[in-house]
Amino acid sequence: MDETVLVRREGRVAIVTLNRPDTLNALNADIMHRLPDDLRGVAEDDSVRCVILTGAGRGFCAGGDVKAISSLADRLVKGDKGKKGTTEFRTQWLRRCVEAARWLHEMPKPTIAMINGSCAGAGMSLAAACDLRFAVDTAKFVPAFTSVGLSGDYGGSWLWTRILGTAKARQLYFLGETRDAAAALDFGIVDRLFAGADLERETMAIAEALAAKPYSGVAYAKANLNAALSDTFLESLDRESLNMMLARDAITAARKAAEASE
C-alpha cells in the first residue's frame, strides 16, 4: 500500500505531503493516524527549521473522507459491543488524530500550508493551524462541515476565530460558502496567491529564508505570538522580556560553540 503521508527534506525545510491524490487527499483513518506522528517527528528534528504541509496531485486536502470514516465508525459500533463502540472511545480516537493541528500550531518553528488546489473541511482547519497560508490562484475553499450536518474539528473554530475574527468565522462555518482563491485572499483565509507554476518555487524560497534565520528568534517570536492569544498586555510584556533574554543567551551560546569548533 502506498504511504498516505510522505515526508521529505530539502536542506533545512521539511515537506509533509498528504498522499491520496485520487481523493484530493481526503483524510481517511490511515492519514489521520499517521499525520500527528510525522509532524511530531519533524517538530523534534533539530535540523529542520521550517515545515511545509501540502497535498499530492491537484488538491491540498478535500477534508475528511466521510464514507471511509463513517464505515470505520459503523464497524466499531456494530463489531464491538464494548468499549470501541462507545462515543467516548470514538471521541478519544478523534482527539488523538487532531493532535496534528496542535503540532502545526505549537511547534517552535514556522509552518506553511502550501495550498495547491481544493481545500475543504478539515483541510481548511489544517491550513489554519499553520503560521502562513500560500495558495495557487486556482484553489477553491469550501468550509463544508455544517452543510453535511457536522460541526468541525482539527481546531478550526478556535483558529479561524483568531485569524478572521468572530464575525467572519461564523460566516465561514454557518454559511459554508465556496470561495475561489481571490475571494479567499480578500476574506483573509490565505496570505498570498501564486500562479500554479510559481507556487512551490515561491513557497520554498520563503521557507528557506525562514529556515536561514537564527532559530532562537523565530522560536521565541512564535511562542510570544501564540501566548498573545490569551495573555493580557502585562503578561505579554513579561513574556517578551524573558524571551528576549533567552534568545540573546541562545545567540551567545551559538557564537561560543562556533568559535570553539574553529
N, C-alpha and C positions, 0 to 999 in steps of 0.2 A: 504494500500500500504506500502511496506517495506521502511524504511528510506534509502535514497540514499547516505547519508553521516552519518557515525557513529563516535561518539567522546567518548572515554573512558579514564579514568585516572588510572595510575599505579604510586602511590606516587606522585612525582613532575613532572612526564612525562605525557604529553597528547598524545594519539594516535588517529589521524584523519584518518578514513578509507573510501575510496571510495567504495560504496557498490552496484555495479551492476555486480556481478561475472559472470553472464550468458553472458555478453557482454565484458568480460575482462575489466570491469569498464570504458567503453566508456562514455564520457561526454554527457549527454542529458541536456535538459533545466532545469530539476529539480536540478541535481548536480551543474550545472553552477550557478544557482540562490542561492543555499544553501551554497556552499563552502566558499564564502567570509565572510558570517556572522559567520559561525562556526569557521573559522580561526581568525576572529576578536575576538570572544569570548575567545579563548584560549590565544590570544595575550594580552588581557586586564585582564586576570585572574592572579593576583599576586602570587597565589600559584603554578602556572605552571612555570617551569624553563627550559623545553625543549619540543619541539614538533616534533613528528614523523608523516610523511604523508606516507600512504601505500594503498594497494588495497586489496579487499576481494578475496578469491579464488586463482586462479593461474595466475592472471595478476595484474600489477600495474595500468596502465591506457593505453587503446588502442587508445587514442586520442579522437577526437570528434566523437560522433555518427552521422555521416554525414546524414544518412537517416532521423533520428529524427529531427535534426536541420534544414535540408532542408525542411522537411514537415512543421515545425513551420514557417519558413520564407515564404513559399508559402502561408500558411494560412493568415499570416499577410498582405501579398501583395494583395491577392485575396479577403480577407474578410474585408478589411478596406481600403477604397479609400482615407482616410485622413492621419493623422499623422503616424499611426502604419505601414502603407505600405511604408514609405519612407526609403531611405538608411540612412538618418540622424537618424531616430528613431532606426533602427536596429543596427546602429553603437553605439548609446548610450547604448542600451541594452547589447551588447557585452562588451563595455568598463566597465560597472558595473561588469560584470561577471569576467573579468580578474583582478579585484582587488584582487582575491585570490593570484595571483603571487606576488603582492605588499606586502600583509601581510606576506607571507612566507619569502620574501627577507628583509623586513624592520623591522619586529617585534624585540624588543630588547631582544631576547632570541634565542638560536641556534635552527635551524630547520634541520631535517634529512629526506631525501627521502629514505624509505626502499623499494627498488625495487624488488618485489617478483616474477616478471615474465615479460610478454610483456609490453614494454614501447614505445609508438609511438606518433608522432604528438604533440598535446597539453600536453600529458603525459610527454614527454621529456621536454617541457617548464616548467611544474610544478616542475619536478625534478631539473631543472637548477635553479629555484628560491630558492631552499633550500640551506642551507650552506654546507651540506655534502650529498653525494650520495653513499649509500651502496647497492649492488645488489647481488642477488642469482646468482650462477655461471652458471645457465641455462637461464638467462634472454636474451631477444632479444630487440634490439633498432632499431627503424625504424623512421627516420625523417618525411617521408610521405607527407608533405604539397605540395611541388611542383609537386610531382608525380600525384596528383589528381587536379592540377590546382589552388591550394591555396597558399597563401604567408606566413602564420604562424601567431600565436597570443600568448597570455599569456606571452609576454615579451621575447620570446625565442631568437629573433635576437639580442637583447641587451645583454641578459645574456650569450648566448653561445659565442658571440664575445669576451666578457671579460673573460670567463672561458677558452676558447680554443685558442683565438687569431683570427684575422680576416680571415686568410687563411683557417684554419680548419673549422671555422664557415661557410664559403662559400662552402666548400666541403660538410658539413653536409646538408645544405639546397639545393644546386643546384643538387648534385648527388643523394641525398636521399638513400644512401646505407644502407642496413641492416647490423648490426654488432652484433655478439654474445657477450657474457659478457667479454670474454678475450680480444677481439678486442676493445670493449668499454673502458676497463681499459687502454689499451695501447694508445688509441686515446685521453684519458683524460675526457671521458664522466662521468665515475664513479671514486670514490676514492678508494673503497675496494670491494673485492668479498668474499662471504662466501658460503659454501655448504648449500644446502636447509635446512637441519635440524638445521643449526647454525645461519641462517640469523637473526631471531628475537632475539635469546638469545644474540648474539654479538652486535646487534644494540641497544638493551635495556641496555646492560652493558655500552656502550659508552654514551648513553643518560643519564643514571643515574649518571655517572661520571661528565658529563657536568652540570646536574641539581644540583649536590652537590657543585659545585664551588660557591664562593661568587658572587651574582647576579651582583654587580656593575662592576666587572672586565669583565665579558662576555658581558654585555650590552654595555659598553663603547668601548670595543675592536671591537664589531660588528659595532658600529657606525663609528669608525675610518676606518675600512676596507671598509665599504660601501662608505664613503666620499672619500676615496683614489681613487675611480674610476674616480673622476672628479677634485679633489683638486690638486693644484700644490704642490711641495715639501714643500715650505714655509708655505702654508696653512695647510698642514698635520702636520708640526711641531707645529704650533699654536694650532690646534685642539687636538693633542695628549697631549700637555702641559695642556690645560684646562681640558680635560677629565681625565687625571691622578689626578689632584687636586680634581675634582668632585668625582672620585672613592674613593680617600682617605677620603674625607668628608663622603661618604656613609658608609665606613667601620667604621669610628669613631662613627657615629650616631648609627649604628647597635650594636656596642660594648656597648655604653652607655645605649641603650634600654635594652640589655640583662642584664646588671648589675643592672639596676633599677627594673627589674622584679624578681630578686633573693630575 
